Amino acid sequence: MMFDHRTGRAPALPADAFGHPRCHRTVAGGRRWRLLFGAMHYVALATDYDGTIAHHGKVDGPTLAALDRLRGASRRLILVTGRELDDLLRVLPRVDLFDMVVAENGAVLYRPATKEERMLAPPPPPEFAERLRSAGVSPLSVGRVIVASWEPNEGQVLATIREMGLELQIIFNKGAVMVLPAGVNKESGLRAALEELEISPRNVVAVGDAENDFAFLNLCGMPVAVANALPRLKEAAALVTGGERGEGVAELVGRWLDNDLADVDDVNPRQAVPLAAAPDGEDGPSLDLVPVRQSLLLTGSSGGGKSTLTTGLLERLAERDFQFVVMDPEGDYEGLGDAVAIGSATAPPRPEEVLEILRKTATSVAVNLLGVKLEDRPGYLAGLLPELLALRERTGRPHFVVVDEAHHMLPATWDPGATALPGGLKGFLFVTVRPEALSPRTLDCVDRVLAVGTEARAALAVFARAHGLAEPEGMEGVERGEVLTLSVSDPAPRRFKVMPGTSERRRHVRKYAEGKLGDDKAFFFRGPENKLRLRATNLIMFLEMADGVDDATWDWHRTRGDFSRWIETSIKDHDLTAELRGIEQCALAAGEARRQVRDAIERRYTLPA
């Protein structure tokens, strides 16, 4: 898609003969991508074999048809079974339906398209099976890695493991006794398969019926049990099918293709992330976020707690293995958790670098835009956004995107056209001090507004007007550490407590000391007669200019409180603001005042040599 940087608009795409937008490929940043007509979140099925898709070792026609339909809908299929590979290939002619097979309960990986096999663990020594046979263990099966028998042989098997001093484990499966290297199970095997396919476990529907399925169901974002599953497995599942075995799996496929299981995610704890807590002294529930299903607007005055809320949320996303991208206009998010920070004040981040980092399913990225001019940032996002959405359509990732200073990135003029964003921007957080300056297309995509600070009610009113809701009444500003919120589905304002992260946002030398702040955040030495226009776009320049201007100019700014006001609004360092305000209010000679200001800044910021 060609984006017009002058108007902030993208051309409308042609419609088909029936007037519907065409779902075709277009060009963005030199790559091809498909438009999002309801992007998938669940992109892969991981299923057990016996007792789940198979009955008495066979998969019936309707179940195969359902799996074929799922594959035709661009979902990936992974078979996760305790069977040995040769045995599986004998009983399952349609193994070609699957992108990957995890066999031998996690010990062997097989790619049907190429017939490649990979052992994921070393086999036990041959003497182990020989000792078991000598001890009368029968039946006994030996695969590439697995050694298997049936109850009640587990006592003799365990005794032999101990006698030989082997690092092996026993896994049970409805009477089967499976021996594998320590740490090998269906979860470890599925992890290996997902890594090869570049799919996050958060985007996987897993279905099973027995004890050995607990491990891989627990890994995935949507754990499902068929109706014939063990009671304990049903209790742990987010969804239990009405039908048994293949009939239940076919039922699951139908629900999945109907709405991507969005209705189940409303009550699925695997997809929920705490957003805010009940206020102190109240017993109500917390406010949760389903990252891929909802978009948020976070607004309020500077210093009201937006950064605390955002940082805490991102930390909790990372803890739950959700992948996120932060469009970081000021370098605030470097060092947040395990997110990779790219870009600097002198080196703008390359979009292709962002996409390459996101190939790793567990790696998030903070995109530092200090090196991108303020007026060029909407264009930068316009080029990257289609690529992020195309990646999400294929893989379900990134799960969440934060756009900080969103009024700069998505200004009122930004409108890519209805055909470019037919599914909306779900899974986004837009952070801004000026919600009224946001693009109407952006506001249309927001499900919930969160407001902090003294102007919280006014911020809610902007959201309410954009969505045709009644303007909230009776709610004024909130205390620091609190947040006021309402949503399209729940338009009554409610108060919650901000859940901070374990660490505050770091102050960044590159950002404040040698970065380049925009004109709206720069300090201008003007003097009492407004004859000067010396622009300081970082702290180094500020200190250099402060040493060089004449005493009259210096004192004029000092007595007006301009230095502390700049630090408060642009640098957002409340402690430094308070110290500079004290210096401004003291009757000091210009030279002494300059020295104290320099000392106060350099104590907090380690400036480059």
Order of alpha helices (4+ residues) and beta strands (2+ residues): beta-beta-beta-alpha-beta-alpha-beta-beta-beta-alpha-beta-beta-alpha-beta-beta-alpha-beta-alpha-beta-alpha-beta-alpha-alpha-beta-beta-beta-alpha-beta-beta-alpha-beta-alpha-beta-alpha-beta-alpha-beta-alpha-beta-beta-beta-beta-alpha-alpha-alpha-alpha-alpha
